[in-house]
Amino acid sequence: MAQLPRGTVTFLFTDIEGSTRLLHEMGDAYEAALKVHRDLLRQVVAACNGAEVDTQGDAFFFAFDKTEEAVEAAVLGQRAVSDYQWPGRNPLRVRMGIHTGEPTVTDEGYVGEDVHRAARICSAAHGGQVLVSEVSAKLLSRSIRAAGLVDVGHHGLKDLTTPQRLYQLTIQGLTNDFPPIRTLESRPNNLPRHLTSLVGRQEEIDQVTELLAREDVILVTLTGPGGAGKTRLAVAVGAEVLGRVFDAVFFVDLSTLRDSAFVIPAIAQTLSLREPAGQTIGETVADYLAGRRFLLILDNFEQVVDAASDVSKLLSSAASLKVLATSRQTLKLQVEREFEVPPLASPSVEVSDVSELLRWPGVSLFVERARAVNSSFELTQENAPAVVEICNRLDGLPLAIELAAARVRMLSPAALLNRLGSRLGLLTGGPRDLPSRQQGLRRTIEWSHELLTEEERELMARMAVFSGPTDVDAVEKVCSQDGADILTHLESLADKSLVKAVEVPGGEPLFAMLETIKEFALERLEERDGAEEARERHADHYLVVAERAHAEIAGPRQVEWLERLERDQDNIYAAIGWSLEQDNIDRALRFGTALHWFWWIRGQLSTGTQWLKAALAETGTDPVLYGRALVAYARLASDHGDFDESQGCLVEARTLAEASDDEDLLANALAELGYVALRTGAEDAEKLTRQALEIFQKRSDTRGEAIVQMRLGTLATRRGDLEKARGMYLRALELRRRTGDPWGIASSLNNIGYDLALQGRFEEAQPYLEECLDLFEKVGFKEGIANVIDTLALIAVGRGDIGGAIELYEKALAMFREMNYRTGIGFELCGLGRARIEFGDWRSGVSDLVEALELGKEIDDEEILAYAYEGIASALACSGRPQRAAELFAASHRFRQEVNIPLPPVDESRVGRFIATLERELDPAAFKTTWSNGVGMSGSELHEAAILEGRALRSTASRDERMGQVGHRTERV
């Protein structure tokens, strides 16, 4: 190896984009092309005084004393590759990354995080693109920065702890316009960012990645004791395969779950899925994942191992799904491949070369973590033997090594080894049947615990009651004892790696324990007096949070409190579980009642109903409180389509309200009974809702009145009385502006805009919809955003912009499919199908309408069916079958009358134009007879006819057949 630069070094990493594809395309010529590529780059690097550090396959690693020379080599290299006449259809395109740092030089090259950072920057680039780190950019002369660098912002790179600011090198005469950088943000994922880097796991990352890439492998379980680094390895693998093997990777933390029934809801929640009516949460998740190259990382599965059968069903129903699980035990499924996470290797014999020791993962991790607490720490000939011995005594467990390294702030490695050694010699390490590596970890935690002050030990034990990250305020409320300085002790625990700090953008840090440490702390908590008191204080604190959030969600701080509940929900669920365990049913009922709007807005219907059902299984001491929980449960059940169960709960709640003479409970029970009646088409919907309205108005309950005004408006819209409906919506808007409820304001604006659009008053509708869209985007309510886009599509149709309408309908449909919200999917298919037919693409339009017919029947949505029937009739008209078209239009008209869902004005004129054209094409007698036949069709006959005609049209239609467009005509684009 040539003499390598030392001190401050600039790295240049390169590789060929799409090398596997090129190998297949070029065949035997690829080897010759690869040699030419190597020769070209080696020539320019040598001319720029660079040193070749390593080459593997099509990748190079070069080093330079000066950053300008590395940049010059990149420019010359890209020009040389671009100018060469490559064989075949596609030229070679090389991506490059430049970064500057101060690495450690060994006999075999460089080690250190800067090497890893430079490689990741290269992997984020596209072929022909050169990316430069912020450090390197600052070292370049002003003239180079001004002329040749474009700031492309901060980006998350695989396995790096924080987003990196990157620059693109512009090269005159070459392409400088590239797609978005290949970073974690460019693909759907929620991979957690860690505050420390992953050390020494590249071989394991490669092995697991290779397993997941195999077609015959659909489930891989990473096993090993607590502290082995399973979670960190899983996250790193997720980042590695994202975009290469999978289109999306999502991480599901199961560490706070104790009931396997909550595993599938937790997956749905992670994927932001809203549960549609008439479908189980398992079916919702399976439908969403079907056909997607998707990886789910299920972390800490040993806690809910009984859910393995649910995972198996999910894998069976979603062919492109794969699962990467972490667990201390296997899932015991036939399709499972176990990968035991090995310890970090450290030398078992004496190694005299300090630089060589840094190539051992265990030693490298110790040194890196030691530097984090003591920036002046260096591995030397004197302290190296102690460091190696520490790593070996700790069995190479990453967590144990990190805990030991955290003590370097106060102790030298020799002193650390002496204390650690004597302590390990005295300890049995807990249960004797634990694996030896896990005993080593327990001993390390016990040793760290013994070095704490009594106040710190007390805090550590009490913090074990928390599930997931929590804020300082919660720690003080739950753990404070006799005026102890909680913040100081908390910072001390964090410094010693017994508690980890979690950074929150724009906010104060949160604090959490790793599960392994938490288990130890729980044992200490149970040994001390006050364990039950700590759990009670924990439950009481989060009840205060939940009940305050219930009030705040109706006001201007809605978004802030929704996010707060998202953050605290693991602690809240632990508090509900404790309340149920202690038979504190009233507290559990209060939790459920306070949280039900959060569950509803976030679409977590299964989670909410399971908790409320568990609380309602026992009768509390307060009948009014029980009744309120019944109403909360009924609201969630109604939205899930369980109307019979919802109605039963509401009747019971009304009885409790009347017996207790509680008007608030009575009003809410009546309001929800009216909603069930509205959804099921019962005649007493308006009567029940108006009874609730009267009580809400009497009590000056602004929130309740706004809800029922909206429902009365919806009822009027369904009946075709749009002016009356708009009056209701305007009143609801006034009330919600008074309370400052963003979601409520947006919902009212949405209904007003939709009402005006249905009347063809497009200009009036526009400002309402624009304000609504802005609010829904701030709240993050995807369903609302999609609904607004649907209304904008309706307006585009009304204005004759059919092409624009199709784009909007497609966008809304994609969003509803993403949420697996079947009602929304059905309406968008109707709108999209009818728009495509008017645009001339009636083959695709009919396909959409047939899907809408099948879905509408499945979920029993009469409005979707009505629109789909009319759409099929319009397709028949366009295909030159006027008699059959008229018959189905007549039957659709009769169907709307029977279900009491009249056509809105904007659709009356649309359908009317089709019917007028059909009247002209048929003689009066034939049209009259045909219309009469259609009116005489039953609902089942209409549905069967529409399905048969739609399928026939779908299979025989061609864009070149007779279009016969009636209604809006638009030039094709």
Sequence and secondary structure as in RCSB ss.txt:
>XXXX:A:sequence
MAQLPRGTVTFLFTDIEGSTRLLHEMGDAYEAALKVHRDLLRQVVAACNGAEVDTQGDAFFFAFDKTEEAVEAAV
LGQRAVSDYQWPGRNPLRVRMGIHTGEPTVTDEGYVGEDVHRAARICSAAHGGQVLVSEVSAKLLSRSIRAAGLV
DVGHHGLKDLTTPQRLYQLTIQGLTNDFPPIRTLESRPNNLPRHLTSLVGRQEEIDQVTELLAREDVILVTLTGP
GGAGKTRLAVAVGAEVLGRVFDAVFFVDLSTLRDSAFVIPAIAQTLSLREPAGQTIGETVADYLAGRRFLLILDN
FEQVVDAASDVSKLLSSAASLKVLATSRQTLKLQVEREFEVPPLASPSVEVSDVSELLRWPGVSLFVERARAVNS
SFELTQENAPAVVEICNRLDGLPLAIELAAARVRMLSPAALLNRLGSRLGLLTGGPRDLPSRQQGLRRTIEWSHE
LLTEEERELMARMAVFSGPTDVDAVEKVCSQDGADILTHLESLADKSLVKAVEVPGGEPLFAMLETIKEFALERL
EERDGAEEARERHADHYLVVAERAHAEIAGPRQVEWLERLERDQDNIYAAIGWSLEQDNIDRALRFGTALHWFWW
IRGQLSTGTQWLKAALAETGTDPVLYGRALVAYARLASDHGDFDESQGCLVEARTLAEASDDEDLLANALAELGY
VALRTGAEDAEKLTRQALEIFQKRSDTRGEAIVQMRLGTLATRRGDLEKARGMYLRALELRRRTGDPWGIASSLN
NIGYDLALQGRFEEAQPYLEECLDLFEKVGFKEGIANVIDTLALIAVGRGDIGGAIELYEKALAMFREMNYRTGI
GFELCGLGRARIEFGDWRSGVSDLVEALELGKEIDDEEILAYAYEGIASALACSGRPQRAAELFAASHRFRQEVN
IPLPPVDESRVGRFIATLERELDPAAFKTTWSNGVGMSGSELHEAAILEGRALRSTASRDERMGQVGHRTERV
>XXXX:A:secstr
      SSEEEEEEEETTHHHHHHHHTTHHHHHHHHHHHHHHHHHHHTT EEEEEETTEEEEEESSHHHHHHHHH
HHHHHHHHS  SSSS   EEEEEEEE  EEETTEEESHHHHHHHHHHHHS TT EEEEHHHHHHS HHHHHHHEE
EEEEE  TT SS EEEEEE  TTS     S  SGGGSSB     SS   S HHHHHHHHHHHHSTT  EEEEE  
TTS HHHHHHHHHHHHBTTTBSEEEEEE TT   GGGHHHHHHHHTT    TT  HHHHHHHHHTTS EEEEEE 
GGGGGGGHHHHHHHHHH TTEEEEEEESS    TTEEEEE       SS    HHHHTTSHHHHHHHHHHHHH T
T    TTTHHHHHHHHHHTTT HHHHHHHHGGGGTS HHHHHHHHHHHHHH   S TTS HHHHHHHHHHHHHHH
TS HHHHHHHHHGGG  S B HHHHHHHH  TT  HHHHHHHHHHTTSSEEE  TTS  EEE  HHHHHHHHHHH
HHSTTHHHHHHHHHHHHHHHHHHHHHHTTSTTHHHHHHHHHHHHHHHHHHHHHHHHTT HHHHHHHHHHHHHHHH
HTT HHHHHHHHHHHHTS  S HHHHHHHHHHHHHHHHHTT HHHHHHHHHHHHHHHHHHT HHHHHHHHHHHHH
HHHHHT TTHHHHHHHHHHHHHHTT HHHHHHHHHHHHHHHHHTT HHHHHHHHHHHHHHHHHHT HHHHHHHHH
HHHHHHHHTT HHHHHHHHHHHHHHHHHHT HHHHHHHHHHHHHHHHHTT HHHHHHHHHHHHHHHHHHT HHHH
HHHHHHHHHHHHHHT HHHHHHHHHHHHHHHHHHT HHHHHHHHHHHHHHHHHTT HHHHHHHHHHHHHHHHHHT
    HHHHHHHHHHHHHHHHHS HHHHHHHHHHHHT  HHHHHHHHHHHHHHHHHH  TTS     SS     
